[in-house]
Amino acid sequence: MAKKSSVERNKKRIRLADKYAAKRAELLATAKDESLTNEERFKARLKLAELPRNSAKSRVRNRCGVTGRPRGYYRKLNMSRISLRDLASKGQIPGMVKSSW
């Protein structure tokens, strides 16, 4: 199990990223719009920099939904390789069996 504080910090980042996604996209579009003056684009960049750092989507870490483990993560199943193997061995994932030959 991952530390509870790490998992909660990541949940907070997810909430912030969802909350500020529209505003961040709007400011970024303004900053990249070359039809505007340089001053307007620069102001948009400054406003973008004022947003909380944890509201950036790139700061969210993919973590296992079962254990909170940050590495060996399968996006399709939302769990780590260790949890996947454990649950598959117990027969709790439909259609998945441990291979043997």
C-alpha positions as CSV (number, residue, x, y, z in Angstrom):
1,M,0.0,0.0,0.0
2,A,1.2,3.5,-0.8
3,K,1.2,6.2,1.8
4,K,-2.2,7.6,2.4
5,S,-0.9,11.1,2.1
6,S,0.5,10.4,-1.4
7,V,-2.8,9.0,-2.6
8,E,-4.8,12.0,-1.0
9,R,-2.4,14.5,-2.6
10,N,-2.9,12.9,-6.0
11,K,-6.7,13.0,-5.5
12,K,-6.4,16.8,-4.6
13,R,-4.4,17.3,-7.8
14,I,-7.1,15.5,-9.9
15,R,-9.8,17.7,-8.3
16,L,-7.8,20.9,-9.0
17,A,-7.1,19.8,-12.6
18,D,-10.8,19.3,-13.3
19,K,-11.7,22.6,-11.6
20,Y,-9.3,24.7,-13.6
21,A,-9.3,22.8,-16.9
22,A,-11.6,25.2,-18.8
23,K,-9.9,28.3,-17.5
24,R,-6.4,26.9,-18.2
25,A,-7.4,26.0,-21.8
26,E,-8.9,29.4,-22.4
27,L,-5.8,31.2,-21.2
28,L,-3.6,28.9,-23.2
29,A,-5.6,29.5,-26.3
30,T,-5.3,33.3,-25.7
31,A,-1.6,33.1,-25.2
32,K,-1.1,31.1,-28.4
33,D,-3.3,33.3,-30.6
34,E,-1.0,35.2,-32.8
35,S,-3.7,37.6,-34.0
36,L,-3.6,39.3,-30.6
37,T,-1.1,41.9,-29.5
38,N,2.0,40.8,-27.6
39,E,0.8,42.6,-24.4
40,E,-2.5,40.7,-24.4
41,R,-0.7,37.4,-24.9
42,F,1.8,38.2,-22.2
43,K,-1.0,39.0,-19.8
44,A,-2.6,35.7,-20.5
45,R,0.7,33.9,-19.7
46,L,1.0,35.8,-16.4
47,K,-2.6,34.8,-15.5
48,L,-1.8,31.2,-16.4
49,A,1.3,31.3,-14.1
50,E,-0.9,32.6,-11.3
51,L,-3.1,29.5,-11.3
52,P,-2.2,26.8,-8.8
53,R,0.6,24.5,-9.9
54,N,-1.3,21.4,-8.9
55,S,-4.1,22.4,-11.3
56,A,-1.9,21.3,-14.2
57,K,-3.0,17.9,-15.7
58,S,0.7,16.9,-16.1
59,R,1.1,16.9,-12.3
60,V,-1.5,14.1,-11.8
61,R,0.1,10.7,-11.3
62,N,-1.5,7.5,-12.5
63,R,-1.9,5.3,-9.4
64,C,-3.4,1.8,-8.8
65,G,-7.0,2.0,-7.7
66,V,-6.6,-0.9,-5.3
67,T,-3.3,-0.2,-3.6
68,G,-2.2,3.3,-4.7
69,R,1.0,2.0,-6.2
70,P,2.4,4.6,-8.7
71,R,4.5,2.3,-10.9
72,G,3.6,-0.6,-13.1
73,Y,0.2,0.9,-13.9
74,Y,-2.2,-0.5,-16.5
75,R,-4.4,2.3,-17.8
76,K,-7.0,0.0,-19.2
77,L,-7.6,-1.7,-15.9
78,N,-6.7,1.2,-13.5
79,M,-4.5,-1.0,-11.4
80,S,-0.9,-2.0,-10.9
81,R,0.7,-5.2,-12.3
82,I,0.9,-6.7,-8.8
83,S,-2.7,-6.1,-8.0
84,L,-3.7,-7.4,-11.4
85,R,-1.7,-10.6,-10.9
86,D,-3.1,-11.1,-7.4
87,L,-6.7,-10.6,-8.4
88,A,-6.3,-12.7,-11.6
89,S,-4.9,-15.6,-9.5
90,K,-7.8,-15.5,-7.2
91,G,-10.2,-15.5,-10.2
92,Q,-11.8,-12.1,-9.4
93,I,-11.2,-10.7,-12.9
94,P,-13.6,-12.2,-15.3
95,G,-12.0,-13.9,-18.3
96,M,-8.5,-13.7,-17.0
97,V,-6.6,-16.9,-15.9
98,K,-3.0,-17.5,-15.2
99,S,-1.4,-19.1,-18.2
100,S,0.2,-22.5,-17.9
101,W,1.6,-24.9,-20.5
